[in-house]
Amino acid sequence: MRFEDLSWMDVEEYLKHEDRLMLVLGACEQHAYLSLLTDIKIPLALADAASQQTGVLVAPPLNFGISPYFLGYPGTLSLGVNTMIAVVEDIVRSAHRHGFQRILVINGHGGNTPAKHHLHVVNNDLPDLRLDWYDWWMSHSIEAVAIEHNLKPTHANWLEAFPFTIVGELPAGPKVPPRVPGAILDAKTAREVYGDGSFGGPYIASEQIQHQMFAAALEDILAMLKFE
């Protein structure tokens, strides 16, 4: 159940018996042969699946994140760190004002970490608000799937290649991970280093592994929505 399917009166009615909300964050950035909105599509699909089982409302996703290192790739649209922090805070404060007191942020992009840290400050200002944050690809559940199948999860490789994120023909074999000269790269250097944009390894995993990953992340979200 998403905001886009409801009127304001529906939300008011929802809040009479429920105070939970899921907020999806991600990015609009290069993902090699995958959608520019991969970091939104995956957490939004997880949020929708969780909503179907729980009835918890899903707020409109924030389609942009912090991606300055990929600005050498056309299609990447990046927010500044301070902008991202301010937008996430404003959304959370708006939701809290209406009566949402348990908010789970489902994040699809590692660059958004500064917003996560800032939410500690917001929570101090709003002590009755319960916040949680889920980076799906970093969960122990996903790590267990990767270890089971001897796969390394990373950007724009098999980890993010779901049927709903693939928009181009994937190369058949694995990509040799490139040599990265440092932890901080300007956009021009990043494109030179990463080429097609994948960080290396197999471009896709089997359908079984895809289902296993999605189910594992969904179980994490269902548990977090209990806010125990």
N, C-alpha and C positions, 0 to 999 in steps of 0.2 A: 504494500500500500504506500503510494507516494503522494507527496503534496500536490503534484500536477493533476491527480485524479480527484482532488477534493476541493470544496469551497472553504471559505474561512469559517462558515457555520459548522461544517463537518469537523474541522480541527477543534473548534470549541467543544463540540460534543465529545470528541475523542478524549480531550483533556479532563472530562468529568470522571473518567474511570481509568485513565492511563497517563503516566508522566514520562514515559521512555521515548527516546528519539535516536535514530541512527543518522549520522552525518558522514557523507563520503567525501574524502579528499583525494586528489591525485595530481595529474599534470597533463599538459598538452606538449608532448615532446617526442623526439624521434625514438622509434623502437625497431629499427631495421625494417623488416618486412611485415611488421605488425602495425596495428593502428596507432596513430598519433595519440589517441585517447586510451591506450592500453591501461594506463595507470588509473583511469576512471572506470573503464568497462569491467575490470575484474572485481574491484571492491563493490561496485554497484550491483553486479550480478550476485555477489555474496549477500549483500544487504537485502536484495529482493527475495532471495531464497529464504533468508532468516525471517523476513517479514511475513512470508507466506505461512511459516510455521508458528509464528508468535503473534502476528497482528501488529507488531511494533512499526510505527510510522517511519518512513525514509524521507529525509529532507532533500531538496534539490542538491545534486553534487556540485562541488566547486571544481570546475573543469580546468583550472590553471593552478600551477604550483611554482616552486622555486627550481628553475632549470637553466641557470646562466651558462653552464658548461656545454650545453647542447645547442647554443644559439648559432653555431656554424651550420646547422642542419635546417633547411627551410621547413617551415611548419611548426617548429618549436616556438611557443609563446610563453615567456617566463615572467613571473612576478618577482619584484624585489622582496628581500627578506622582511623588511618592515611592513611592506604592503600586505604580504601573506599573513603575518602575525596579526595585523590590525583587522583584516577581513575575517579571519577565523574567530577572533575575540568578539567582533561585532555580531557575527552569526550566533555564537553561543549565548551572548548576553541577550539578544533578541528572543531566542528560544526560551531562555530562562524566565524572561519577563512574562511570557505567556503561560508559564506553568510547567514547562518541561524541566524536570529536576534530575533526570537520569539520562545522560547523553553519552552514547558510544560513538567515538570517531573511528571510522574504518578507513585507513589510509593506504593508498596504493603507490606512494612515491617517497623514496628515501630523502629527497631534498627538502621535504616539508618538516623535518625534525625540529627546526627552530619554533614552529608553531606549537608543537607538542610541549616543549619546555616552557613556553609562555603560558600555557594553560594552567600550569601550577600557580602562577600569579593570579589568574582569573579565579581559580578555585579558592584561593585565600580570601578574595573579595566577596565571594558568594559561597559561604560555608555550607549552605543547605543544598548546593548543587553537587551531584555525584557525576564525575567525569571518568571516562576510561578511553584508552587509545589502543588500536590494534593495527600493527604493521603485518599484514597477512603473510608476506613472503619471508619474514624473519621469525616466524613462530616455530616453536619446537616441533609442532605437528608437521609442518612442511619440511623441516630439517630431517625428520625421521623418514619421510617419503624419499627424499633425496639420497639419504644414506642407504636405505633399503635397495635402491636401484643403481647405486654407484654413480650418481649424477651430481654435478656441481651447479647449484642455482645461481644465476647472475642475470644482468640486464639484457633483455631482448633475446634470450635464448629459450630453450624448452620450457623453462619455468613459467613464462608468460604467454606461451603459444597455445591458446585455447581456440576452438573453432570460431568463437565470436571476436577474437582479436586479430586473427590472420587476415591480411588484406592483399598479400602478394605471394608469389610463388617462392617457397622456401628452398634454399640450397639443399642438396641431398646429403652431403656429409657434414661432419662437425667442423667448426671454425677453430683454428689454433688461437688461443687467447693472445692478444697482442702484448708487446712489451710496453708497459706504461711508465713513462719517465719520472713521474712524481705524483704526489697525492692531490695537488692542485694544478689544474690545466686551464688555460684560456680556451675559448671556443674553437679557435682556428687549430690549435694543437690537438684538441680532443677529436676533431674530425679526422685529422691526419692519422691519429693513433688508432681510432676505432673503425675507420673505413665505413662499412655498411651500417655501423651502429651497434651491432651485437658485441658483447664483451667476450664471446667465445663459448666453445662447447657445442653440443648438438642443438640444432635449431628447433627441434620438436621432439616430444616424447610420445609414447604410445597413448592411445585413447584410454586405456586402463589407468595409466599413471595420471592422466589429466583428471579423470573422475576421482581418483584416490586423493589427489591434491585438493580438489574443490571440496570434497566431502570432509576432509580433515580441517580445512579452514572454516567451513560452515559450522562444524561442531564447536570449534573455539568460540565463534561469535555467539552461538546459542548459549553457551556457558557464561560468557561475559554479560549477556543481556539480563542475566539473573541478578547482577549487581550484588552479589553476596558479600 
